[in-house]
Amino acid sequence: MAYQPVKVKADDDGQRLDRWLKKHYPHTGFAAAQKAIRKGEIRIDGKRAKADSRLEKGNELRLPPIFHERPKGGSVAQKKEKSHSLKKEDIDFIRSLVVYQDKDVIVLNKPSGLATQGGTGIKRHVDALLDGLKQKEEDPRPKLVHRLDKDTSGLLVLGKTPDSTRYLMEAFKGRDVKKIYLAVTMPAPRQAEGEIRAGLVKTEGGHERTIVDDESGKSARTAFKVLDKAGKEAALVAFAPLTGRTHQIRVHAADVLETPILGDFKYGFSKEALMDTPIERTLHLHAHILEVPKPKGGMWQFSAPLPSHMKKTNDFFGFSYDIEALDGLL
């Protein structure tokens, strides 16, 4: 079988070559794909490709025969069709999460417990359901432009077109997007408001965590404000991350404020704290408000209502707050 050309579709504009190969030719395997790239067997518009080469709509890829060999259990096309088919209940579910949509963006209110992307042992996740948001088969597939932790609920923004996806990814990488998260902490912070500045670094090993380390860690800043509290026992706190480190809010709350977020057992929350209460053990951290600058001026302003487990906890403690209280954080 000779080398065969493949055209890049609009849906894959901006994607890295290695991720594109994994998406469209999963049967080939990572090692074989990397070997083909290293040996120069993959070309983009006639030029030697690299694993991190960014693809553009209309690019012509030359792929070696190994990518076109018939996998066990059916053709490449059959495998792709099977992997992209969604059940009606999956389509209904992902569409039920939409809180805003226009020609450029889709915004979801992600529930706690649903991963943003796949990983070891994770089969159901937002990224696997995004085909369900397409109105027509020929529409580009919406793309994730940032992430939320699996157990964090709230606003998740998707790009609807290749251009809007690129723009939004850059906006989220920089500091142009303003974010406010709501959390319940136990106990209540000693300070009513302030800014946390503490470097963060990821630990290595089987149980990856993020820890405070001002010497070798990356700079991390989080503004916070207590919105309401139940004495010293618990508080409803607004957090505004000014940088975007992994688990930033969770670590800053637990290790700097010494007030772990309710349900965050990874970062110091104790199960004993909820004994003899009806409070759910779910993480109480919610991406509540986003302000995103538009490409041609103006601002997108998105908000997502609290999930039911946080509403119940607020009722239990008698928490309430006024939206104006968040103004200083935006």
Buried (B, 14 or more C-beta within 10 A) or exposed (E): EEBEEBEBBBBBBBBBBBEBBBBBBBBBEEEBBEEBBEEEBBBBEEEEBBBEBBBBBEBEBBBBEBBBEEEEEEEBEEBBEEEEEBEEEBBEBBBEBEBBBEEBBBBBBBBBEBBBEEEEEBEEBBBBBBBBBBEEEEBBBBBBBBBBBBBBBBBBBBBBBBEBBBBBBEBBEEEEBBBBBBBBBBBBBEEEBBEBBBBBBBEEEEEEBBBBBEEEBBEBBBBBBBBBBBEEEBBBBBBBBBEBBBBBBBBBBBBBBEBBBBBBEBBBBEEEBBEEEEBBEBBBBBBBBBBBBEEEEEEBEBBBEBBEBBEEBBEBBEBEBEEEBBEEBE
